[in-house]
Amino acid sequence: MAINAHINWSSRELDVFLTLAETLSFRRTAERMHLSQPAVTGLIARIEESLQVKLFDRTTRQVQLTGPGQVFVEQAERLRSMAEDAVRAVREVTSLQVGQVAMAALPSLAATVVPLAFAQFAKAYPGVQLKLTDTLSGPAFEMVRAGRVEFALTAANPAYADLDYLPLASDLFVLLIPQAHALAKKKGSLSWSEAAKLTHISMPLPSSVRQYADAAFLAHRIRFEPAYELEHLATIKSLVAAGLGVAALPELAANVGTDEGMVRRALSAPRIRRPIGLVTRRGRSLSPAASAMVDYLKAQMKSKV
């Protein structure tokens, strides 16, 4: 005899069955489960019909589990335990007791905004594992697309139909000048045209820093040709401090390391802001932990720019 292939028991029905298996009384089961006695009888009959086997022997005086009924008790208890484990696991994730946040960020953000946000988050939610990859925008986009990270903090809007970009903040460009340089004594902002005459240290293409610097100089019909092209911000600042040139950087990038041996001045005409945004996969919502982390990052960026 084949068992009904369309078995669909609710946890409530399994609870009623297990209560009857415990009490061996339709009356007490009905009282405990807040049901009528006929409702309990009908429910047990439906389970037996779906299994096509008798689970209880009933007489006017007593109710007894059959052999198959005893087997079903063991399986029903296992199903209920699995359901409770599933609910518990989901609640632990939604309440941020456990979980993981994997993100990518530009080096300038990974060295300034992210560490403080991570520290605050880890203190509030010690059970959530944090993972960070510092990389340029292009590789960060690919990591989001591949699902290796949930989101990325970048300065570029991805030209991919499967990615979304949400602007979060922006930072102004500043010019780092060696302390011994004559311009270091000048107060106030400097124009990009004034800065064009100086020896520059910058990041290589396709970094966002270089793209925005190129655009600013092109606004004055000046082709930007830095004397040094370096990938690491700490190295760029070390060369500035050594008097080898100046560096036009977004403020958060300029905040990497110390300003010892240099001064900074705002750059104007034009005043350029580098946008910072959140890159996610289109149509995919962030996990509760990732959403909470974004709130911490927003707060940090608000205090920094």
Secondary structure, DSSP 4 states (H G I P E B T S, - for coil): -PPPTT----HHHHHHHHHHHHH--HHHHHHHHT--HHHHHHHHHHHHHHHTS--EEE-SS-EEE-HHHHHHHHHHHHHHHHHHHHHHHHHHHHTTSSEEEEEEE-HHHHTTHHHHHHHHHHHH-TTEEEEEEE--HHHHHHHHHHTSSSEEEESS----TTEEEEEEEEEEEEEEEETTSGGGG--S-EEHHHHTTS-BEEPPTTSHHHHHHHHHHHTTT-----SEE-S-HHHHHHHHHTTS-BEEEEHHHHTSS--TTEEEEEEESS--EEEEEEEEETT-PPPHHHHHHHHHHHHHHHHH-
